[in-house]
């Protein structure tokens, strides 16, 4: 059991090191990677089938402004203000660019 646990722990550490290393060389996570968390409300790849607005194909400047307004509290919301606070301005720019590229 101890050998199995050690193997799992080593694999977990290697995965974390690989992800951190890749992020450092690539300038951080991609917009697509960051946007995965948006899928629950805004639909897969920003194509909403529910009450939340679709994000796919919207101008990056519009998405960037909306996220920054949520983050600062300038734009009222029920949950987006809390979500937006978890992203840096660079993350927001990457997410906005990603969604604007989808048709």
N, C-alpha and C positions, 0 to 999 in steps of 0.2 A: 504494500500500500504506500509506503514512504517513497519508493522509487517512482511510482505512478504519479504521486503528488508533486514530486520534484520535477518530473518531466513536464507536467501541465504548467507549473509555475515558470519553468524555463521558457516554454513556448509562449506564455503570456508576456513575459519580459521581452522576448525577442520581437514579438508583434508590436509592443509599445515603442521599442527602440526604432524599429523600422518605420512606423508611422511618424514619429517625431522627426526622425532623420529625413524622411521624404518631405515632410512639411517644411522643414528648415531649408532644404535645397530648392524647393519649388516656390518659396515665398509664402507658405501657409496653405491651408486647405483651399480647394477650388470652390468656386461659387456653386457648382453642382453638388459637391459634397455637403456644403453648408445648407443648401436648400432642401436637402432630404427631410429636415425637420419640419418644413412647411407643408409637406405632402398631406399630413393628417387633416388639415383644414382647407388648404387651397388646391388639393388634388395632385395627382401624380404629374410631375413636370409642369405644375401651375395651371392645369386644366380642371377647374373646380366643377363638381357636380352637385354642390350644396349651396349653403347660404353665403359662405365666404367667397369673395371675388376671385376670379381667375387672374393669375399674374402673368401667364405666358404671353409674350408678344407686346407687353406694355413697354413704353419707353423707359430706359434705365434711369433717366433723370427723374421721372415721376415716381418710380419705385424707391429710389434713393431718398428723395425728399420725404416721402410718406414714412419710411422707416426712421429717418432722423427726427421727424416730427413726433412719432410715437415715442422714440427714445427720450426726447427732451420733455415730453408731456404737453407739447404744443397741440398735438392732435389727440382728442379723447378716444379711449377704447376700453374694452372690458378686459382684454388680455394682451393685446399686441404691445402695449407700453412695457409690460414686464418682459416679454420675449425680446423686444428690440434692445433692451438694456444689456442683454447678454452678448451682443455683437459689437465689434469694433467698427469704426468707420470704414476700414479696409474690408472687413467681412461684408458689410452692407453693400459696398460698391461691387464686390464680387458676386453677391447674390443678385443684385439688380442687373448686372451685365449678363449673368446666366439666364435669368428669366426673359430679358429683352431679346435674347437670341433665339428663343423658341417660337415657332410658328404654330 
